[in-house]
Amino acid sequence: MLTLKELLITYNHKYNSIMSTYLSNISETLISGKGDELKKLIESAVNDGANPGEILNQGLLPGMDAVGQKWKDGDMFMPEVLRSAKAMSNSMDYLRPMLKEGDMGNAGTMVIGTVAGDLHDIGKDLAAMMFEGAGYKVINLGIDQPGESFVNAVKEHQPNILGMSALLTTTMPRMGEVINSLKEAGIRDQVTVIIGGAPVTEEYAGEIGADLYAPNAGSAVEITNEFLQQAQ
Ligand code: B1M
């Protein structure tokens, strides 16, 4: 007969092994771009008690990283990458309300968008979700946003944070142009500007006059909150 402690250890082992199987299946299914299968898998994982944050950070994101690597290595082609990206985006739509459960109130307002000429939205949406989860009201402008749309959104919504994302070396300069447009409109000092995206660096943020750079969506919230606290 097992003691209660032994029973709990056995249960924990079983639970961890089920979850790690779920997470690796989620990564694999995302890589293979099977959207319907992925949806069912994530729903089952959630029903079996998986943490939505774990599904995102240990299932979906490593899967998407692998997609990027495979594409780079020539092991995946554009239609396949698009299928995976669509499956990722649908999964994020499903998980978003659950990730927002930790929403504790009004930390501030953020306007976020992907700059003009750039259609990549996964990292930007992830950053938006993280800010929402941390209690910010987020106005997500979407992809391919011209400078005037950022400027108009800052005038209209009066956010304390403006976030910009760029995934292409060719579209990174648009971020500096938006900052210049904010200066011209006399509203640069009203917002803290944070930028991110795979080719973006801290050094680049300094060059274009952004206040903050974050290497990933999770740290973006932390970096912003620290900056705002110090500024008080
Ligand atoms: Co694109 N693409 N793509 N693509 N794509 C990259 C970015 C690329 C690195 C692939 C490669 O060559 N290895 C390359 C860019 C090279 C460069 O300029 N340095 C590239 C290219 C070249 C292109 C096209 C030009 C291809 C073509 O048509 N010949 C074309 C451009 C279209 C356009 O934008 N005008 C193109 C198109 C596409 C798809 C449409 C097919 C699709 C996008 C679908 C979508 O987003 N809905 C796509 C994808 C999926 C990728 C890869 C494979 C994955 C990007 C992604 O979503 N990653 C990518 C390769 C890669 O990155 N390894 C690639 C997952 C996401 C979570 O990461 O967005 O980096 P990421 O976000 C990170 C951080 O960067 C950060 O947080 C996230 C992690 O937590 N972050 C922020 C991002 N934004 C932030 C904002 C913040 C803070 C942090 O605060 C505001």
py3Dmol code that shows the C-alpha trace and the ligand (Angstrom):
import py3Dmol

protein = """\
ATOM      1  CA  MET A   1       0.000   0.000   0.000  1.00  0.00           C
ATOM      2  CA  LEU A   2       1.389   3.457  -0.996  1.00  0.00           C
ATOM      3  CA  THR A   3       1.662   6.272   1.556  1.00  0.00           C
ATOM      4  CA  LEU A   4      -0.084   9.581   0.782  1.00  0.00           C
ATOM      5  CA  LYS A   5       3.321  11.151   0.013  1.00  0.00           C
ATOM      6  CA  GLU A   6       4.169   8.320  -2.420  1.00  0.00           C
ATOM      7  CA  LEU A   7       0.760   8.654  -4.045  1.00  0.00           C
ATOM      8  CA  LEU A   8       1.306  12.405  -4.515  1.00  0.00           C
ATOM      9  CA  ILE A   9       4.773  11.846  -5.998  1.00  0.00           C
ATOM     10  CA  THR A  10       3.377   9.237  -8.423  1.00  0.00           C
ATOM     11  CA  TYR A  11       0.526  11.574  -9.354  1.00  0.00           C
ATOM     12  CA  ASN A  12       2.956  14.489  -9.901  1.00  0.00           C
ATOM     13  CA  HIS A  13       5.196  12.319 -12.086  1.00  0.00           C
ATOM     14  CA  LYS A  14       2.221  11.237 -14.182  1.00  0.00           C
ATOM     15  CA  TYR A  15       0.888  14.796 -14.432  1.00  0.00           C
ATOM     16  CA  ASN A  16       4.303  16.201 -15.471  1.00  0.00           C
ATOM     17  CA  SER A  17       4.765  13.476 -18.036  1.00  0.00           C
ATOM     18  CA  ILE A  18       1.276  14.100 -19.522  1.00  0.00           C
ATOM     19  CA  MET A  19       1.985  17.857 -19.676  1.00  0.00           C
ATOM     20  CA  SER A  20       5.390  17.448 -21.266  1.00  0.00           C
ATOM     21  CA  THR A  21       3.827  15.133 -23.883  1.00  0.00           C
ATOM     22  CA  TYR A  22       1.151  17.765 -24.536  1.00  0.00           C
ATOM     23  CA  LEU A  23       3.757  20.542 -24.891  1.00  0.00           C
ATOM     24  CA  SER A  24       5.974  18.644 -27.298  1.00  0.00           C
ATOM     25  CA  ASN A  25       2.909  17.553 -29.331  1.00  0.00           C
ATOM     26  CA  ILE A  26       1.762  21.173 -29.449  1.00  0.00           C
ATOM     27  CA  SER A  27       5.185  22.266 -30.803  1.00  0.00           C
ATOM     28  CA  GLU A  28       5.231  19.476 -33.398  1.00  0.00           C
ATOM     29  CA  THR A  29       1.648  20.095 -34.525  1.00  0.00           C
ATOM     30  CA  LEU A  30       2.329  23.828 -34.877  1.00  0.00           C
ATOM     31  CA  ILE A  31       5.425  23.096 -36.972  1.00  0.00           C
ATOM     32  CA  SER A  32       3.368  20.807 -39.210  1.00  0.00           C
ATOM     33  CA  GLY A  33       0.771  23.597 -39.592  1.00  0.00           C
ATOM     34  CA  LYS A  34      -2.241  21.395 -38.728  1.00  0.00           C
ATOM     35  CA  GLY A  35      -4.463  24.141 -37.321  1.00  0.00           C
ATOM     36  CA  ASP A  36      -7.545  22.031 -36.473  1.00  0.00           C
ATOM     37  CA  GLU A  37      -5.490  19.367 -34.762  1.00  0.00           C
ATOM     38  CA  LEU A  38      -3.573  22.027 -32.822  1.00  0.00           C
ATOM     39  CA  LYS A  39      -6.808  23.628 -31.628  1.00  0.00           C
ATOM     40  CA  LYS A  40      -8.105  20.276 -30.307  1.00  0.00           C
ATOM     41  CA  LEU A  41      -4.783  19.515 -28.661  1.00  0.00           C
ATOM     42  CA  ILE A  42      -4.641  22.877 -26.871  1.00  0.00           C
ATOM     43  CA  GLU A  43      -8.269  22.534 -25.748  1.00  0.00           C
ATOM     44  CA  SER A  44      -7.544  19.063 -24.307  1.00  0.00           C
ATOM     45  CA  ALA A  45      -4.402  20.349 -22.579  1.00  0.00           C
ATOM     46  CA  VAL A  46      -6.367  23.210 -20.995  1.00  0.00           C
ATOM     47  CA  ASN A  47      -9.160  20.806 -19.957  1.00  0.00           C
ATOM     48  CA  ASP A  48      -6.551  18.544 -18.376  1.00  0.00           C
ATOM     49  CA  GLY A  49      -5.292  21.468 -16.298  1.00  0.00           C
ATOM     50  CA  ALA A  50      -2.383  22.803 -18.382  1.00  0.00           C
ATOM     51  CA  ASN A  51      -1.358  26.362 -17.622  1.00  0.00           C
ATOM     52  CA  PRO A  52      -2.072  28.629 -20.656  1.00  0.00           C
ATOM     53  CA  GLY A  53       1.244  30.460 -20.062  1.00  0.00           C
ATOM     54  CA  GLU A  54       3.095  27.133 -20.231  1.00  0.00           C
ATOM     55  CA  ILE A  55       1.295  26.206 -23.444  1.00  0.00           C
ATOM     56  CA  LEU A  56       2.432  29.500 -24.955  1.00  0.00           C
ATOM     57  CA  ASN A  57       6.003  29.623 -23.632  1.00  0.00           C
ATOM     58  CA  GLN A  58       6.912  25.940 -23.697  1.00  0.00           C
ATOM     59  CA  GLY A  59       4.735  24.653 -26.552  1.00  0.00           C
ATOM     60  CA  LEU A  60       3.896  27.319 -29.109  1.00  0.00           C
ATOM     61  CA  LEU A  61       6.937  29.625 -28.952  1.00  0.00           C
ATOM     62  CA  PRO A  62       9.573  26.877 -29.284  1.00  0.00           C
ATOM     63  CA  GLY A  63       7.480  25.520 -32.189  1.00  0.00           C
ATOM     64  CA  MET A  64       7.475  28.917 -33.900  1.00  0.00           C
ATOM     65  CA  ASP A  65      11.242  29.255 -33.318  1.00  0.00           C
ATOM     66  CA  ALA A  66      11.705  25.905 -35.035  1.00  0.00           C
ATOM     67  CA  VAL A  67       9.566  27.104 -37.961  1.00  0.00           C
ATOM     68  CA  GLY A  68      11.868  30.142 -38.322  1.00  0.00           C
ATOM     69  CA  GLN A  69      14.961  27.961 -38.207  1.00  0.00           C
ATOM     70  CA  LYS A  70      13.568  25.476 -40.730  1.00  0.00           C
ATOM     71  CA  TRP A  71      12.650  28.279 -43.083  1.00  0.00           C
ATOM     72  CA  LYS A  72      16.123  29.759 -42.747  1.00  0.00           C
ATOM     73  CA  ASP A  73      17.675  26.347 -43.466  1.00  0.00           C
ATOM     74  CA  GLY A  74      15.457  25.849 -46.513  1.00  0.00           C
ATOM     75  CA  ASP A  75      13.595  22.952 -44.872  1.00  0.00           C
ATOM     76  CA  MET A  76      10.230  24.744 -45.013  1.00  0.00           C
ATOM     77  CA  PHE A  77       8.599  26.801 -47.763  1.00  0.00           C
ATOM     78  CA  MET A  78       6.453  29.943 -47.616  1.00  0.00           C
ATOM     79  CA  PRO A  79       2.988  28.244 -47.783  1.00  0.00           C
ATOM     80  CA  GLU A  80       4.012  25.933 -44.926  1.00  0.00           C
ATOM     81  CA  VAL A  81       5.343  28.858 -42.865  1.00  0.00           C
ATOM     82  CA  LEU A  82       2.054  30.685 -43.474  1.00  0.00           C
ATOM     83  CA  ARG A  83       0.028  27.671 -42.312  1.00  0.00           C
ATOM     84  CA  SER A  84       2.063  27.521 -39.087  1.00  0.00           C
ATOM     85  CA  ALA A  85       1.781  31.296 -38.593  1.00  0.00           C
ATOM     86  CA  LYS A  86      -2.020  31.093 -39.029  1.00  0.00           C
ATOM     87  CA  ALA A  87      -2.238  28.183 -36.565  1.00  0.00           C
ATOM     88  CA  MET A  88      -0.102  30.196 -34.101  1.00  0.00           C
ATOM     89  CA  SER A  89      -2.282  33.244 -34.437  1.00  0.00           C
ATOM     90  CA  ASN A  90      -5.522  31.209 -33.941  1.00  0.00           C
ATOM     91  CA  SER A  91      -4.008  29.553 -30.878  1.00  0.00           C
ATOM     92  CA  MET A  92      -3.138  32.948 -29.446  1.00  0.00           C
ATOM     93  CA  ASP A  93      -6.734  34.106 -30.024  1.00  0.00           C
ATOM     94  CA  TYR A  94      -7.927  31.084 -28.044  1.00  0.00           C
ATOM     95  CA  LEU A  95      -5.435  31.535 -25.184  1.00  0.00           C
ATOM     96  CA  ARG A  96      -5.690  35.341 -24.921  1.00  0.00           C
ATOM     97  CA  PRO A  97      -8.739  35.520 -22.589  1.00  0.00           C
ATOM     98  CA  MET A  98      -7.179  32.932 -20.281  1.00  0.00           C
ATOM     99  CA  LEU A  99      -3.852  34.759 -20.165  1.00  0.00           C
ATOM    100  CA  LYS A 100      -5.770  37.881 -19.308  1.00  0.00           C
ATOM    101  CA  GLU A 101      -7.286  36.288 -16.222  1.00  0.00           C
ATOM    102  CA  GLY A 102      -4.428  37.766 -14.206  1.00  0.00           C
ATOM    103  CA  ASP A 103      -5.559  41.228 -15.237  1.00  0.00           C
ATOM    104  CA  MET A 104      -5.450  43.227 -12.042  1.00  0.00           C
ATOM    105  CA  GLY A 105      -6.609  46.629 -13.184  1.00  0.00           C
ATOM    106  CA  ASN A 106      -5.429  49.730 -14.910  1.00  0.00           C
ATOM    107  CA  ALA A 107      -1.654  49.899 -15.208  1.00  0.00           C
ATOM    108  CA  GLY A 108      -1.798  52.389 -18.082  1.00  0.00           C
ATOM    109  CA  THR A 109      -2.604  52.607 -21.775  1.00  0.00           C
ATOM    110  CA  MET A 110      -0.512  51.314 -24.639  1.00  0.00           C
ATOM    111  CA  VAL A 111      -0.726  51.858 -28.382  1.00  0.00           C
ATOM    112  CA  ILE A 112       1.132  49.182 -30.330  1.00  0.00           C
ATOM    113  CA  GLY A 113       1.613  48.340 -33.979  1.00  0.00           C
ATOM    114  CA  THR A 114       3.895  46.886 -36.631  1.00  0.00           C
ATOM    115  CA  VAL A 115       5.499  49.611 -38.743  1.00  0.00           C
ATOM    116  CA  ALA A 116       4.784  50.423 -42.390  1.00  0.00           C
ATOM    117  CA  GLY A 117       5.808  47.822 -44.963  1.00  0.00           C
ATOM    118  CA  ASP A 118       5.961  45.051 -42.371  1.00  0.00           C
ATOM    119  CA  LEU A 119       3.340  42.294 -42.202  1.00  0.00           C
ATOM    120  CA  HIS A 120       4.726  40.328 -39.256  1.00  0.00           C
ATOM    121  CA  ASP A 121       2.343  40.379 -36.309  1.00  0.00           C
ATOM    122  CA  ILE A 122       3.008  37.362 -34.100  1.00  0.00           C
ATOM    123  CA  GLY A 123       5.660  38.954 -31.848  1.00  0.00           C
ATOM    124  CA  LYS A 124       3.758  42.246 -31.758  1.00  0.00           C
ATOM    125  CA  ASP A 125       0.527  40.492 -30.746  1.00  0.00           C
ATOM    126  CA  LEU A 126       2.433  38.557 -28.128  1.00  0.00           C
ATOM    127  CA  ALA A 127       3.789  41.796 -26.674  1.00  0.00           C
ATOM    128  CA  ALA A 128       0.241  43.244 -26.763  1.00  0.00           C
ATOM    129  CA  MET A 129      -1.053  40.188 -24.894  1.00  0.00           C
ATOM    130  CA  MET A 130       1.649  40.470 -22.251  1.00  0.00           C
ATOM    131  CA  PHE A 131       0.800  44.127 -21.625  1.00  0.00           C
ATOM    132  CA  GLU A 132      -2.917  43.268 -21.461  1.00  0.00           C
ATOM    133  CA  GLY A 133      -2.095  40.492 -19.022  1.00  0.00           C
ATOM    134  CA  ALA A 134      -0.177  42.978 -16.893  1.00  0.00           C
ATOM    135  CA  GLY A 135      -3.212  45.248 -16.637  1.00  0.00           C
ATOM    136  CA  TYR A 136      -2.643  47.722 -19.480  1.00  0.00           C
ATOM    137  CA  LYS A 137      -5.416  48.839 -21.793  1.00  0.00           C
ATOM    138  CA  VAL A 138      -3.953  48.016 -25.218  1.00  0.00           C
ATOM    139  CA  ILE A 139      -4.900  49.608 -28.523  1.00  0.00           C
ATOM    140  CA  ASN A 140      -3.484  47.286 -31.161  1.00  0.00           C
ATOM    141  CA  LEU A 141      -3.221  49.121 -34.484  1.00  0.00           C
ATOM    142  CA  GLY A 142      -2.244  46.016 -36.455  1.00  0.00           C
ATOM    143  CA  ILE A 143       0.364  45.536 -39.158  1.00  0.00           C
ATOM    144  CA  ASP A 144       1.780  47.801 -41.884  1.00  0.00           C
ATOM    145  CA  GLN A 145       0.954  51.011 -40.015  1.00  0.00           C
ATOM    146  CA  PRO A 146       2.120  54.325 -41.489  1.00  0.00           C
ATOM    147  CA  GLY A 147       3.700  56.924 -39.211  1.00  0.00           C
ATOM    148  CA  GLU A 148       0.599  59.103 -39.172  1.00  0.00           C
ATOM    149  CA  SER A 149      -1.486  56.293 -37.762  1.00  0.00           C
ATOM    150  CA  PHE A 150       0.853  56.018 -34.723  1.00  0.00           C
ATOM    151  CA  VAL A 151       0.822  59.811 -34.299  1.00  0.00           C
ATOM    152  CA  ASN A 152      -2.986  60.009 -34.620  1.00  0.00           C
ATOM    153  CA  ALA A 153      -3.426  57.136 -32.147  1.00  0.00           C
ATOM    154  CA  VAL A 154      -1.188  58.876 -29.585  1.00  0.00           C
ATOM    155  CA  LYS A 155      -3.219  62.088 -29.995  1.00  0.00           C
ATOM    156  CA  GLU A 156      -6.540  60.236 -29.732  1.00  0.00           C
ATOM    157  CA  HIS A 157      -5.845  57.701 -26.954  1.00  0.00           C
ATOM    158  CA  GLN A 158      -3.222  59.616 -24.929  1.00  0.00           C
ATOM    159  CA  PRO A 159      -1.332  56.416 -24.034  1.00  0.00           C
ATOM    160  CA  ASN A 160       1.628  56.435 -21.681  1.00  0.00           C
ATOM    161  CA  ILE A 161       3.339  53.727 -23.786  1.00  0.00           C
ATOM    162  CA  LEU A 162       3.879  53.492 -27.536  1.00  0.00           C
ATOM    163  CA  GLY A 163       5.147  50.113 -28.768  1.00  0.00           C
ATOM    164  CA  MET A 164       6.511  49.452 -32.232  1.00  0.00           C
ATOM    165  CA  SER A 165       7.542  46.161 -33.776  1.00  0.00           C
ATOM    166  CA  ALA A 166       9.620  45.501 -36.912  1.00  0.00           C
ATOM    167  CA  LEU A 167      10.827  42.131 -38.179  1.00  0.00           C
ATOM    168  CA  LEU A 168      12.642  43.254 -41.302  1.00  0.00           C
ATOM    169  CA  THR A 169      15.919  45.140 -41.534  1.00  0.00           C
ATOM    170  CA  THR A 170      14.266  47.141 -44.323  1.00  0.00           C
ATOM    171  CA  THR A 171      11.378  48.311 -42.109  1.00  0.00           C
ATOM    172  CA  MET A 172      13.348  49.090 -38.936  1.00  0.00           C
ATOM    173  CA  PRO A 173      14.032  52.697 -40.048  1.00  0.00           C
ATOM    174  CA  ARG A 174      10.259  53.375 -40.008  1.00  0.00           C
ATOM    175  CA  MET A 175      10.447  53.281 -36.197  1.00  0.00           C
ATOM    176  CA  GLY A 176      12.859  56.224 -36.114  1.00  0.00           C
ATOM    177  CA  GLU A 177      10.624  58.075 -38.563  1.00  0.00           C
ATOM    178  CA  VAL A 178       7.625  57.625 -36.258  1.00  0.00           C
ATOM    179  CA  ILE A 179       9.657  59.066 -33.363  1.00  0.00           C
ATOM    180  CA  ASN A 180      10.579  62.064 -35.527  1.00  0.00           C
ATOM    181  CA  SER A 181       6.912  62.535 -36.457  1.00  0.00           C
ATOM    182  CA  LEU A 182       5.991  62.492 -32.756  1.00  0.00           C
ATOM    183  CA  LYS A 183       8.593  65.222 -32.174  1.00  0.00           C
ATOM    184  CA  GLU A 184       7.242  67.285 -35.066  1.00  0.00           C
ATOM    185  CA  ALA A 185       3.726  66.957 -33.663  1.00  0.00           C
ATOM    186  CA  GLY A 186       5.043  68.141 -30.267  1.00  0.00           C
ATOM    187  CA  ILE A 187       3.902  64.973 -28.476  1.00  0.00           C
ATOM    188  CA  ARG A 188       7.142  62.969 -28.157  1.00  0.00           C
ATOM    189  CA  ASP A 189       7.418  63.705 -24.417  1.00  0.00           C
ATOM    190  CA  GLN A 190       3.908  62.399 -23.726  1.00  0.00           C
ATOM    191  CA  VAL A 191       4.818  58.757 -24.348  1.00  0.00           C
ATOM    192  CA  THR A 192       7.449  56.218 -23.434  1.00  0.00           C
ATOM    193  CA  VAL A 193       8.499  54.533 -26.666  1.00  0.00           C
ATOM    194  CA  ILE A 194       9.431  50.851 -26.571  1.00  0.00           C
ATOM    195  CA  ILE A 195      10.585  48.936 -29.634  1.00  0.00           C
ATOM    196  CA  GLY A 196      11.183  45.270 -30.407  1.00  0.00           C
ATOM    197  CA  GLY A 197      11.450  42.682 -33.157  1.00  0.00           C
ATOM    198  CA  ALA A 198      14.034  40.122 -34.222  1.00  0.00           C
ATOM    199  CA  PRO A 199      16.514  42.489 -35.972  1.00  0.00           C
ATOM    200  CA  VAL A 200      16.140  45.291 -33.402  1.00  0.00           C
ATOM    201  CA  THR A 201      18.842  45.872 -30.768  1.00  0.00           C
ATOM    202  CA  GLU A 202      19.288  48.024 -27.693  1.00  0.00           C
ATOM    203  CA  GLU A 203      21.933  50.013 -29.536  1.00  0.00           C
ATOM    204  CA  TYR A 204      19.517  50.678 -32.395  1.00  0.00           C
ATOM    205  CA  ALA A 205      16.858  51.856 -29.938  1.00  0.00           C
ATOM    206  CA  GLY A 206      19.382  54.377 -28.588  1.00  0.00           C
ATOM    207  CA  GLU A 207      20.304  55.522 -32.104  1.00  0.00           C
ATOM    208  CA  ILE A 208      16.734  56.349 -33.092  1.00  0.00           C
ATOM    209  CA  GLY A 209      15.799  57.899 -29.740  1.00  0.00           C
ATOM    210  CA  ALA A 210      13.446  55.215 -28.409  1.00  0.00           C
ATOM    211  CA  ASP A 211      13.255  55.052 -24.615  1.00  0.00           C
ATOM    212  CA  LEU A 212      13.275  51.276 -24.323  1.00  0.00           C
ATOM    213  CA  TYR A 213      14.136  48.079 -26.152  1.00  0.00           C
ATOM    214  CA  ALA A 214      12.918  44.607 -25.205  1.00  0.00           C
ATOM    215  CA  PRO A 215      14.345  41.383 -26.624  1.00  0.00           C
ATOM    216  CA  ASN A 216      11.084  39.530 -26.000  1.00  0.00           C
ATOM    217  CA  ALA A 217       7.447  40.124 -25.178  1.00  0.00           C
ATOM    218  CA  GLY A 218       7.698  38.925 -21.574  1.00  0.00           C
ATOM    219  CA  SER A 219      10.597  41.197 -20.666  1.00  0.00           C
ATOM    220  CA  ALA A 220       8.908  44.145 -22.436  1.00  0.00           C
ATOM    221  CA  VAL A 221       6.411  44.511 -19.587  1.00  0.00           C
ATOM    222  CA  GLU A 222       9.076  44.170 -16.909  1.00  0.00           C
ATOM    223  CA  ILE A 223      11.390  46.706 -18.573  1.00  0.00           C
ATOM    224  CA  THR A 224       8.533  49.167 -19.071  1.00  0.00           C
ATOM    225  CA  ASN A 225       7.231  48.877 -15.515  1.00  0.00           C
ATOM    226  CA  GLU A 226      10.732  49.379 -14.088  1.00  0.00           C
ATOM    227  CA  PHE A 227      11.273  52.421 -16.307  1.00  0.00           C
ATOM    228  CA  LEU A 228       7.936  53.964 -15.334  1.00  0.00           C
ATOM    229  CA  GLN A 229       8.592  53.358 -11.640  1.00  0.00           C
ATOM    230  CA  GLN A 230      12.009  55.030 -11.850  1.00  0.00           C
ATOM    231  CA  ALA A 231      10.536  57.968 -13.771  1.00  0.00           C
ATOM    232  CA  GLN A 232       8.022  58.659 -10.975  1.00  0.00           C
TER     233      GLN A 232
END
"""
ligand_1 = """\
91
B1M
Co 9.050 36.692 -42.514
N 10.963 37.068 -42.306
N 9.103 37.561 -44.293
N 7.247 36.034 -42.703
N 9.392 35.580 -41.028
C 11.549 36.699 -41.031
C 11.445 37.838 -40.044
C 13.054 36.391 -41.457
C 14.077 36.589 -40.329
C 13.116 34.961 -42.051
C 14.507 34.575 -42.524
O 14.926 34.973 -43.585
N 15.208 33.802 -41.755
C 13.240 37.383 -42.663
C 13.734 38.779 -42.294
C 15.175 39.019 -42.696
C 15.573 40.373 -42.293
O 15.075 41.363 -42.773
N 16.519 40.451 -41.388
C 11.831 37.419 -43.238
C 11.522 37.799 -44.572
C 12.724 38.090 -45.468
C 10.205 37.893 -45.045
C 9.740 38.286 -46.443
C 10.488 39.469 -47.080
C 9.839 37.016 -47.299
C 9.515 37.207 -48.760
O 8.413 37.535 -49.097
N 10.541 37.019 -49.578
C 8.256 38.613 -46.235
C 8.041 40.083 -45.862
C 6.601 40.442 -45.774
C 6.444 41.814 -45.150
O 6.453 41.931 -43.940
N 6.336 42.839 -45.972
C 7.958 37.748 -45.047
C 6.698 37.203 -44.814
C 6.396 36.372 -43.734
C 5.058 35.666 -43.571
C 3.861 36.535 -43.982
C 5.099 34.418 -44.406
C 5.091 35.256 -42.046
C 4.453 36.297 -41.098
C 3.075 35.907 -40.642
C 2.613 36.754 -39.477
O 3.361 37.385 -38.752
N 1.296 36.733 -39.338
C 6.587 35.264 -41.777
C 7.179 34.605 -40.672
C 6.263 33.736 -39.833
C 8.561 34.741 -40.371
C 9.389 33.991 -39.320
C 9.582 32.563 -39.839
C 8.806 33.910 -37.925
C 8.453 35.269 -37.341
C 7.698 35.048 -36.065
O 6.501 35.201 -36.025
N 8.421 34.598 -35.017
C 10.724 34.860 -39.281
C 11.956 34.050 -38.953
C 12.342 34.223 -37.481
O 12.025 35.202 -36.843
N 13.073 33.281 -36.987
C 10.644 35.641 -40.528
C 7.830 34.289 -33.711
C 7.646 35.605 -32.937
C 7.121 35.274 -31.531
O 8.935 36.197 -32.829
O 8.227 38.305 -34.064
O 10.662 37.946 -33.395
P 9.208 37.764 -33.130
O 8.878 38.427 -31.722
C 9.713 38.195 -30.608
C 10.730 39.313 -30.367
O 11.260 39.828 -31.562
C 9.987 40.278 -29.514
O 9.103 39.460 -28.746
C 8.820 38.231 -29.408
C 9.194 37.069 -28.472
O 8.596 37.157 -27.246
N 9.183 41.359 -30.087
C 8.901 42.451 -29.342
C 8.599 41.490 -31.285
N 7.954 42.651 -31.349
C 8.109 43.265 -30.160
C 7.648 44.489 -29.692
C 7.998 44.869 -28.401
C 8.799 44.044 -27.611
C 9.256 42.827 -28.049
O 7.611 46.003 -27.848
C 6.797 46.868 -28.558
"""
view = py3Dmol.view(width=600, height=400)
view.addModel(protein, "pdb")
view.setStyle({"model": 0}, {"cartoon": {"style": "trace"}})
view.addModel(ligand_1, "xyz")
view.setStyle({"model": 1}, {"stick": {}})
view.zoomTo()
view.show()
